[in-house]
Amino acid sequence: MAGTGKNRVLTFDVGGSHAAAAVCRDAGFCLGPVVSAHHDAIQSSAGFIDLLAALGSEAAGGFDGGIAATLAVPGPFDLEAGISRMRHKLPYLYGVDLRPALAARFGCEAREVKFLNDANAYLLGEMGAGAARGFDRAAGLTLGTGIGSAFAVGGQVVTEGRGVPKDGEIWNSPYESGIVEDFVSARAITSAYVRRTGKIRTPAELAASAPEDPAARDAFAELGAHLGQVIGTVLAAFAAEVVVLGGGIAHAAQWFLPAVRARLPEKAPELRISELMDRAALVGCGVAWFGSLNGTPRTGAGAISPGPL
């Protein structure tokens, strides 16, 4: 049974520890209530598919008549085939053909289940209904366990071209004595705090204690200084008009943003914090889906499975 209701699509944001789902409608990429659950205890692909089906059913109010879906997923992932190539997380999904299994649960055709890189989904969401609206050249950075990146030109996500690093990823770009992710990530903040105090704290704990803890503020400032340098060097050739910062660490922007701005060159792109935050990837899945329906796909090569509708 083909998915019905072309004015809506079921969207998913699949993370390393939890998954979220919502229904996105075409008019203004309006997002319905978001439902989410942790999947730490799941140890099989069948259990994971059951979780996504349960979340999707709750978000959509059931699958009567069927509904198409787009999923934002971390890499490595064969987006066109719908097969995970991840070994470092969700290892039970490695090599599993998710498209037909999910289509059967959602009541739609297999070609109506699409996959999108999570960083690209985040930037698409911000371009469609968030902080990057109206900009021709935009970059998005997601700050969390690592650093995700995405680049867009003329409303389309691109993974190659002027100033775009290989596959659109900067996490492994050479920087100082290592790579970018060594200095801009959750572990970088934790390490900075350990060097100052000998104590191990998560970024969330440090954000909560920052008002009373100078060492926590210094750890965030150190991250901000590196992030500003990365934007001014690693991203310089792309010549973005705007850089949007998202991800879990972006919730603590007040503690690192001044240090970022202090390190930016004079002719730096406009710097904005995500407007959609945790909803950005979900909205981005809707942007990608509806863009492909109306014949003006807003994703570039490798961003979303380009199968026919």
C-alpha positions in Angstrom: 0.0 0.0 0.0 1.5 3.3 -1.0 1.9 6.0 1.6 -1.0 8.5 1.5 -1.2 12.1 2.4 1.5 13.8 0.2 1.1 16.9 2.4 2.9 15.2 5.3 5.8 12.9 5.9 7.1 11.0 9.0 10.5 12.3 10.0 13.1 10.6 12.2 16.3 11.8 13.9 18.4 8.8 14.7 21.2 9.5 17.2 23.8 7.4 18.9 21.8 6.9 22.1 18.2 7.9 21.2 15.8 8.4 18.3 13.1 11.0 17.8 10.1 11.2 15.4 7.6 13.7 14.3 5.2 14.4 11.4 6.3 17.3 9.1 3.7 19.1 6.9 4.6 20.9 3.7 3.0 24.2 4.7 6.0 26.0 6.2 7.5 22.7 7.1 5.3 22.6 10.2 6.4 20.0 12.7 4.0 18.1 14.9 4.6 16.8 18.4 8.0 15.2 18.8 8.3 11.8 20.5 11.6 10.2 21.5 13.1 7.2 23.3 16.5 5.9 24.2 17.7 2.8 22.5 20.7 2.0 24.7 19.2 -1.4 25.7 18.4 -2.6 22.2 20.7 -5.2 20.9 19.1 -6.3 17.6 18.0 -4.8 14.3 14.5 -6.2 14.9 14.3 -4.4 18.2 15.5 -1.2 16.6 12.9 -1.4 13.8 10.2 -2.1 16.5 11.3 1.1 18.3 11.1 3.2 15.2 7.7 1.8 14.3 6.4 2.5 17.8 7.7 6.1 17.7 6.4 6.6 14.2 3.0 5.3 15.1 2.8 7.6 18.2 3.9 10.6 16.2 1.5 9.9 13.2 -1.4 8.7 15.2 -1.1 5.2 13.6 -0.3 4.1 10.1 -3.9 3.6 8.7 -3.5 4.3 5.0 0.3 4.4 5.2 2.8 7.2 5.5 6.1 7.9 3.8 9.2 8.5 5.9 12.6 10.2 5.8 15.3 9.3 8.4 18.3 11.4 9.4 21.1 9.0 10.3 24.7 9.3 11.3 27.5 8.0 9.1 28.9 5.9 7.6 25.6 5.0 6.0 24.8 4.0 2.4 21.9 6.5 2.0 20.9 5.2 -1.5 20.8 1.6 -0.5 19.3 2.2 3.0 22.1 0.2 4.6 24.1 1.1 7.7 27.9 0.9 7.5 28.5 1.9 11.1 30.5 -0.4 13.4 31.3 2.1 16.2 27.6 2.6 17.1 24.4 0.7 16.5 26.6 -2.2 15.4 23.5 -4.5 15.1 22.3 -2.5 12.1 25.5 -3.0 10.1 24.7 -4.4 6.7 20.9 -4.5 7.4 18.6 -3.4 4.5 16.3 -1.1 6.5 14.2 0.3 3.7 11.8 -2.7 3.0 11.6 -3.5 6.7 10.5 0.0 7.6 8.2 0.4 4.6 6.3 -2.7 5.7 5.8 -1.2 9.2 4.8 2.2 7.9 2.4 0.9 5.3 4.2 2.6 2.4 6.2 1.6 -0.6 9.9 0.9 -0.1 10.8 3.9 -2.4 8.9 6.1 0.0 11.4 5.5 2.8 14.5 7.7 2.4 17.6 8.3 4.3 19.5 11.6 4.9 22.8 12.3 6.6 22.1 13.8 10.0 24.4 16.9 9.6 22.9 17.6 6.2 19.4 17.3 7.7 20.2 19.8 10.4 21.4 22.4 7.9 18.4 21.8 5.6 16.1 22.4 8.5 17.8 25.6 9.4 17.7 26.8 5.8 14.0 25.8 5.4 12.7 27.2 8.7 15.5 28.3 10.9 18.6 30.5 11.3 20.0 30.0 7.7 16.8 31.2 5.9 17.6 33.5 3.0 21.4 32.8 2.7 22.9 31.5 -0.5 26.1 30.0 1.0 25.6 28.4 4.4 27.6 26.1 6.6 26.2 24.2 9.6 28.3 22.8 12.5 26.8 20.4 15.1 28.7 20.3 18.3 28.3 17.2 20.4 30.3 14.0 21.0 32.1 15.0 17.9 31.7 17.8 15.3 29.4 17.4 12.4 29.4 19.6 9.3 27.3 20.4 6.3 27.6 22.9 3.4 24.9 24.4 1.2 24.9 26.6 -1.9 21.7 28.0 -3.4 19.5 26.0 -1.0 21.1 22.7 -1.9 23.4 20.7 0.4 26.8 20.0 -1.3 29.5 17.6 -0.6 32.0 18.9 -3.1 33.0 22.1 -4.8 34.9 25.3 -3.9 36.0 25.2 -0.3 34.0 22.1 0.6 36.2 19.5 2.4 36.1 15.8 1.3 32.6 14.5 1.8 31.6 17.7 3.5 33.3 16.6 6.7 35.7 18.7 8.8 36.0 16.5 11.9 39.2 14.9 10.6 40.7 18.0 9.0 44.3 18.6 10.2 44.3 21.2 12.9 47.2 22.2 15.2 48.7 19.0 16.7 45.9 16.7 15.6 42.5 17.0 13.9 39.6 19.4 14.4 37.6 16.9 16.5 40.5 16.7 19.1 39.9 20.4 19.9 36.1 20.9 19.2 34.0 18.2 20.8 32.6 17.0 24.1 35.8 15.2 25.0 37.8 18.4 24.3 35.7 20.3 26.9 36.0 17.5 29.4 39.8 17.3 28.8 40.2 21.1 29.2 38.4 20.9 32.6 40.5 17.9 33.7 43.7 19.8 33.0 42.5 22.6 35.2 41.0 20.7 38.1 41.8 17.0 37.8 38.1 16.3 37.8 36.0 14.6 35.1 32.7 16.4 34.2 30.5 16.1 31.2 29.8 19.2 29.1 26.2 19.3 30.4 27.5 19.2 34.0 30.0 22.0 33.2 27.3 24.1 31.6 25.2 23.8 34.8 28.1 24.7 37.1 29.6 27.4 34.9 27.9 30.4 36.7 29.8 29.5 39.9 32.8 27.6 38.4 35.6 29.6 36.7 37.3 26.4 35.5 34.1 25.4 33.7 33.9 28.8 32.0 37.6 28.5 31.0 37.0 25.1 29.5 34.2 26.4 27.3 36.2 29.4 26.4 39.1 27.2 25.3 36.6 25.3 23.0 35.3 28.6 21.7 38.8 29.8 20.8 39.5 26.7 18.8 36.1 26.8 17.1 36.6 30.4 16.1 40.0 29.5 14.7 38.5 26.5 12.8 35.8 28.7 11.2 38.4 31.3 10.2 40.8 28.8 8.7 39.3 25.3 7.8 36.1 26.9 6.6 37.6 30.0 5.1 37.8 28.7 1.5 34.1 27.9 1.4 33.3 31.6 2.0 30.0 31.0 3.8 27.7 33.9 4.4 26.4 32.3 7.6 27.6 29.6 9.9 24.9 28.0 12.1 25.9 26.2 15.3 23.8 23.4 16.6 24.0 20.2 18.6 23.9 19.5 22.3 26.8 21.8 23.2 25.2 24.7 21.4 22.7 24.9 24.3 25.7 26.3 26.3 26.6 28.9 23.7 26.6 31.7 26.2 29.8 30.2 27.7 31.8 29.8 24.5 30.4 32.2 21.9 32.3 35.3 23.0 35.6 33.3 22.6 34.5 32.2 19.1 33.8 35.7 18.0 37.1 36.9 19.4 39.0 34.5 17.1 37.1 35.2 13.9 38.8 37.1 11.2 37.6 40.6 10.2 35.7 39.3 7.1 34.0 36.4 8.9 30.7 34.9 8.0 27.7 35.8 10.2 27.6 33.4 13.2 24.2 32.2 14.4 22.9 29.7 16.9 20.4 27.2 15.7 16.8 28.3 15.9 15.4 24.8 15.7 18.0 23.0 17.9 16.8 19.4 18.6 14.0 19.8 15.9 16.4 20.9 13.1 17.1 17.4 11.6 13.4 16.5 11.8 12.4 19.6 9.9 15.3 19.1 7.5 13.9 15.6 6.6 10.7 17.4 5.7 12.5 20.0 3.6 14.3 17.2 1.7 11.1 15.2 1.1 8.9 18.0 -0.1 11.7 19.5 -2.2 12.0 16.2 -4.1 8.2 15.9 -4.5 7.9 19.3 -6.2 10.8 18.7 -8.5 13.3 21.1 -6.9 15.3 18.8 -4.6 17.2 20.8 -2.0 20.0 18.3 -1.5 23.2 17.7 -3.4 24.9 14.4 -4.3 25.1 12.0 -1.4 22.7 14.0 0.8 19.5 12.0 0.3 18.6 8.8 -1.5 17.6 10.1 -5.0 15.2 7.2 -5.9 12.1 8.0 -7.8 8.9 8.9 -6.1 
